[in-house]
Amino acid sequence: MDFRTIGCVELNSVAWGMHIADEMVKSASVKIVLARPTCPGRYIVIISGDTSAVQSAVEVGRELGADMTVDSFTIPSVHPDVLPAMSGTTVAPKIDALGVIETYTTAACILAADAAAKSAEVQLIEVRMAAGLAGKSYVTMTGDVGSVRAAVESGVAGVGEAGPVHSHVVIPSPSEELKPHLM
């Protein structure tokens, strides 16, 4: 499947999340990339397809979710590092500088990861989605210090109106003790 355009609806209800996932795929020619509960009792639906179909399905999800909708997005031309970082299939890179962006929603974190990866020569390490994080999510990335600083700045700005960023940091030279705990 071509994962060029992805869309997301994050909901405050597991039951409604399942219902919305079903309605989204019935409303347009899209495929589910991910549909699962996250903390604290939220549900995330990520779909893929052509841009207009994804936009249409996300709008259906937002409308049906109404006040249960926490966040949403559509990303045309998603960066190729985003999905492997979300699924934990990133090949462990050599870690130079480390950048971290922590957000209040999973959708905002994915937006930050995409914006960061598109803005500078960095490699995404992981997008950790809300599991055991009280609903927050974070993305980690590596590269040279200047690239990581630029990527973190762009990632924070890339969240836009999706929700506030909780925190962000650039660690110019992470310790060897920390590195094994990053993936």
Salt bridges, closest charged atoms under 4 A:
GLU10 OE2 - ARG42 NH1 3.28
ASP22 OD2 - LYS26 NZ 2.73
ASP96 OD1 - LYS94 NZ 2.44
GLU102 OE2 - LYS136 NZ 2.97
ASP114 OD2 - LYS118 NZ 2.84
GLU126 OE2 - ARG128 NE 2.76
GLU176 OE2 - LYS179 NZ 2.80
